[in-house]
């Protein structure tokens, strides 16, 4: 993503709704150029372009969350993809960082199979012939576009993988990763039973934030992939509790 695209995304994310003319003036380029940039961002699901203006996608669904801290999430996804060898099978839970990981795998790996409870992710990589996607069954949550409920556990039990990649809504000292939705948290626990290691993909700002539902993943090796802005006290806390920390770097 170029500098101008990043700047447009920052503006639209901040202001929610921006006129094309205002973007043209702010960026010092023609409205034709701005429209082309918006078309490209819309193709990635990051903005919604309407006549004369642009808005962010629904912040309640994955598309809307993709636009928030997009560059940090893209770097996190790229770092996480390095943990996945060609030809391997991984589980990927729902979330914006996880969606970008799936896209990175689809663009850079060969022969990878993604097992997921996210209908959004399955659709997000459907154009790629380099990855196969297995969608777990369950009750469909419309906004998050994710499968939850007891069928997730039943379907996930048919697999065993080295790594499950998950997102998080917060991380509490002494508790670990949390989720704002009880059903999604339970789906994570179900999928974790079929994985040797759980890798949490999250922006650094989530550390110290609270989701109401702890993931509770006892006995699982936990790793975290996050951005370079994670405070030193959190780096020390994770290391102290045996969580492997991967810092996503630019370049």
C-alpha positions in Angstrom: 0.0 0.0 0.0 1.4 3.4 -1.0 1.8 6.4 1.2 -1.2 8.2 -0.3 -3.4 5.1 0.2 -2.3 4.9 3.8 -3.1 8.6 4.3 -6.6 8.2 2.7 -7.3 5.3 5.0 -6.2 7.3 8.1 -8.5 10.2 7.1 -11.5 8.0 6.3 -11.0 5.9 9.5 -10.8 9.1 11.6 -13.6 11.0 10.1 -15.9 8.1 9.1 -17.3 10.0 6.1 -15.2 12.2 3.8 -16.0 14.0 0.5 -13.9 13.2 -2.5 -13.3 16.9 -3.0 -12.0 17.3 0.5 -9.6 14.4 0.1 -8.4 15.9 -3.2 -7.7 19.2 -1.6 -6.0 17.7 1.5 -3.8 15.4 -0.6 -3.0 17.8 -3.4 -4.1 15.5 -6.2 -7.0 15.5 -8.6 -10.5 14.1 -7.8 -10.0 11.5 -10.5 -6.8 10.2 -8.8 -8.7 10.1 -5.4 -11.5 8.1 -7.0 -9.0 5.6 -8.4 -7.4 5.3 -5.0 -10.8 4.8 -3.3 -11.7 2.1 -5.9 -8.5 0.2 -5.0 -9.2 0.5 -1.2 -12.8 -0.6 -1.8 -11.6 -3.6 -3.7 -9.7 -4.6 -0.6 -12.8 -4.1 1.5 -11.3 -1.2 3.5 -13.7 1.6 2.5 -17.1 2.0 0.9 -17.2 4.5 -2.0 -20.4 6.3 -2.7 -21.3 9.2 -5.0 -19.0 12.1 -4.0 -17.7 10.6 -0.8 -16.2 7.6 1.0 -17.0 6.0 4.3 -15.5 3.2 6.4 -17.2 -0.2 6.2 -19.4 -1.4 9.0 -17.2 -1.2 12.2 -19.1 -4.1 13.6 -17.9 -6.5 11.0 -14.5 -7.7 9.9 -14.4 -5.4 6.8 -14.8 -2.3 9.0 -12.2 -3.4 11.5 -9.7 -4.1 8.7 -9.3 -0.4 8.1 -8.4 0.4 11.7 -4.6 0.3 12.1 -4.4 -1.4 8.7 -0.6 -1.1 8.3 0.1 -2.4 11.8 -2.2 -5.4 11.2 -0.6 -6.0 7.8 2.9 -6.2 9.3 1.6 -8.5 12.0 0.0 -10.8 9.4 3.2 -10.9 7.4 5.3 -11.9 10.5 2.8 -14.6 11.4 2.9 -16.0 7.9 6.6 -16.7 8.4 5.6 -19.3 11.0 3.6 -21.3 8.4 5.6 -23.6 6.1 4.4 -24.4 2.6 2.2 -27.5 2.5 1.1 -27.2 6.1 -2.4 -27.1 7.6 -3.3 -24.4 10.1 -6.4 -23.2 12.0 -7.3 -19.5 11.7 -10.0 -18.0 13.9 -12.0 -14.9 13.0 -10.7 -11.3 13.2 -9.1 -8.6 11.1 -5.5 -9.6 11.8 -6.4 -13.2 11.2 -8.1 -12.2 7.9 -5.0 -10.4 6.7 -2.9 -13.5 7.7 -5.1 -15.7 5.5 -4.7 -13.2 2.7 -0.9 -13.2 3.2 -0.8 -17.0 3.1 -3.0 -17.0 -0.1 -0.5 -14.6 -1.7 2.8 -15.9 -0.6 2.5 -19.6 0.3 1.9 -22.8 -1.7 -0.2 -25.8 -0.7 -1.4 -24.4 2.7 -4.8 -25.5 4.0 -6.7 -23.1 6.2 -9.2 -24.5 8.6 -11.4 -21.7 9.9 -14.7 -20.9 11.6 -14.8 -17.5 9.7 -17.0 -17.3 6.6 -15.4 -13.9 6.0 -12.0 -15.5 5.7 -13.2 -18.3 3.5 -14.6 -15.6 1.1 -11.6 -13.4 1.5 -9.2 -16.0 0.0 -11.6 -17.7 -2.4 -9.9 -16.2 -5.4 -6.6 -17.9 -4.6 -5.7 -21.3 -6.0 -2.6 -21.4 -3.7 -4.5 -22.2 -0.5 -7.4 -24.6 0.3 -10.0 -23.5 2.9 -12.1 -25.7 5.1 -15.0 -23.9 6.8 -16.1 -25.3 10.1 -19.8 -25.7 10.7 -21.8 -23.9 13.4 -24.3 -21.1 14.1 -23.6 -18.1 11.9 -23.1 -14.7 13.6 -24.1 -12.1 10.9 -21.9 -9.1 11.9 -18.7 -11.0 12.7 -19.4 -13.6 9.9 -18.2 -16.4 12.1 -19.4 -19.8 13.1 -20.0 -20.5 16.8 -21.7 -23.1 19.0 -21.3 -26.8 19.7 -20.9 -27.8 16.0 -17.6 -25.9 15.9 -16.3 -28.2 18.6 -17.5 -31.3 16.8 -16.0 -30.2 13.4 -12.7 -29.0 14.9 -12.2 -32.3 16.6 -11.7 -33.9 13.2 -8.4 -32.0 12.9 -5.1 -31.6 14.7 -2.7 -28.9 13.7 0.6 -27.4 14.9 -0.8 -23.9 15.2 -4.1 -22.1 15.7 -4.0 -18.3 15.0 -6.5 -16.2 16.9 -7.3 -12.5 17.5 -8.2 -10.9 20.8 -10.2 -8.0 22.1 -7.9 -7.5 25.1 -5.2 -9.0 27.3 -5.4 -8.9 31.1 -2.4 -9.3 33.4 -2.5 -12.7 34.9 -5.5 -13.8 32.8 -4.3 -13.6 29.2 -6.2 -13.0 26.0 -9.9 -12.1 26.2 -12.9 -11.8 23.9 -15.9 -9.5 24.1 -18.2 -12.2 22.8 -18.8 -15.4 24.9 -19.7 -17.6 22.0 -16.6 -16.6 20.0 -14.4 -17.2 23.1 -15.9 -20.7 23.4 -15.3 -21.3 19.7 -11.6 -20.4 20.3 -11.4 -22.9 23.1 -13.0 -25.6 20.9 -10.5 -25.0 18.1 -7.5 -24.8 20.6 -8.2 -28.4 21.6 -7.1 -29.4 18.1 -3.8 -27.4 18.1 -0.4 -27.8 19.7 0.2 -24.0 19.9 -2.0 -21.0 20.0 -0.7 -17.8 18.3 -2.4 -14.5 19.2 -2.3 -11.8 16.5 -3.0 -8.4 18.0 -2.1 -4.7 17.9 -0.1 -3.6 20.9 -2.9 -1.3 22.1 -5.0 -4.3 23.1 -2.6 -5.0 26.0 -4.3 -3.8 29.2 -7.8 -3.6 27.5 -10.4 -5.9 28.9 -12.8 -8.3 27.1 -15.5 -9.7 29.3 -14.6 -13.4 28.4 -11.2 -14.9 29.1 -10.1 -17.3 26.5 -8.8 -19.7 29.2 -6.4 -21.9 27.3 -4.6 -23.9 30.0 -1.8 -26.2 29.0 -1.4 -24.6 25.6 1.8 -23.0 24.4 1.0 -19.4 23.8 2.7 -17.0 21.3 2.0 -13.4 20.5 2.7 -11.6 17.3 2.3 -7.8 17.7 3.7 -4.5 16.6 6.8 -2.7 17.9 4.8 -0.3 20.1 4.1 -2.8 22.8 5.3 -1.3 26.1 8.4 -2.7 27.8 6.4 -3.7 30.9 4.2 -5.9 28.7 7.2 -7.4 27.0 8.6 -8.3 30.4 5.2 -9.7 31.6 4.8 -11.9 28.6 8.4 -13.2 28.8 7.9 -13.9 32.6 4.8 -16.0 31.9 6.5 -18.1 29.2 4.6 -16.5 26.2 6.8 -16.3 23.1 6.8 -12.8 21.7 7.3 -12.0 18.0 7.6 -8.3 17.1 6.4 -7.4 13.6 8.9 -5.1 11.9 8.5 -2.9 8.8 10.6 -3.6 5.7 
